[in-house]
């Protein structure tokens, strides 16, 4: 069976859905792999490395002739329409935001697997691209903060004087937040963190952070995810967070609710109350932002209330794509592991929908939208 991997077309995307390492893994499954020329170049994987690994590098993918199409970013409706009936796609699909593509995939009779829908169960951890890419984003967020922050992160005691450590506050302690805590800690900062899920307190501590307990009831929904707060509880949460935000030198926000816009945790007034030179990194900028006034892909200077300078508010965009080599290494593994789950010993790709991982991750099949919330959104 033919598996194709395109050169990603979305502007700014540098990742690729297969690496030379996963080409080896896929070949062992007994499938044939076609890589579009230049697909891995921006991620540091040249065409020659794919050829050496046993893939066929083609100038342009003939998508209509593929059995499986592995991608990073959601397809466009036109790309979906160009696939043949019965083609299997594996990649990020952003179902809530890309309804036109979901419709086009269903109409084209494509069996689309959305990596965002892979169930968060132990058996599926090796296919969990949300986790692997959040790990990259959390790490990157701290580096972005450190290069903009005009001071050191670690404590320095020198003959010329003592420099206190930076105080880093992380809001949202999921996969990205925990990586941010660990990275800031490794750089020597004093780190504290908060999450609405009290279960995250132990994880924060194990990464070396201090967990902040707000006087707010626990909010934990299905599958260990957070639920949306009511408006008055959100207001209360912001009031309680205000003194912690004002005391931070660096604020990193990562809060998200699956399928919903990002919760607003920090108002413009809270940012303005920080010290001049402080840095705020909002990892949720692309889904509405945790911080009022954030613009995805831009740095915005927010004048301080004290009138002595500005706080830099950074709207992170395409964070995993900024570290394309390792982000692709992990992502491609997630893709290959999901493909392996639906491939028989003789190299035939035929998903078994009684498997909860495959059933859960399936977005469209046989002309229908199989993911119920997306089907409802399309009605
Ligand atoms: P996410 O990206 O959906 O959200 C990031 C964090 O924001 C979460 O920790 C969430 O609790 C927090 N948050 C939401 N609203 C908030 C608010 N108003 N204030 C403060 N924080 C808020 O989360 P994620 O990184 O995908 O992880 C979510 C959960 O899934 C965690 O419990 C994680 O341990 C679990 N998980 C399980 C697996 C697995 O078993 N395979 C894999 C990854 C994650």
Boltz pocket constraint, residues with backbone or C-beta under 6 A from the ligand:
constraints:
  - pocket:
      binder: B
      contacts: [[A, 119], [A, 120], [A, 121], [A, 122], [A, 124], [A, 125], [A, 128], [A, 130], [A, 131], [A, 134], [A, 171], [A, 172], [A, 173], [A, 174], [A, 175], [A, 176], [A, 177], [A, 194], [A, 195], [A, 196], [A, 197], [A, 200], [A, 219], [A, 223], [A, 224], [A, 225], [A, 226], [A, 227], [A, 229], [A, 254], [A, 255], [A, 256], [A, 257], [A, 258], [A, 263], [A, 265]]
      max_distance: 6.0
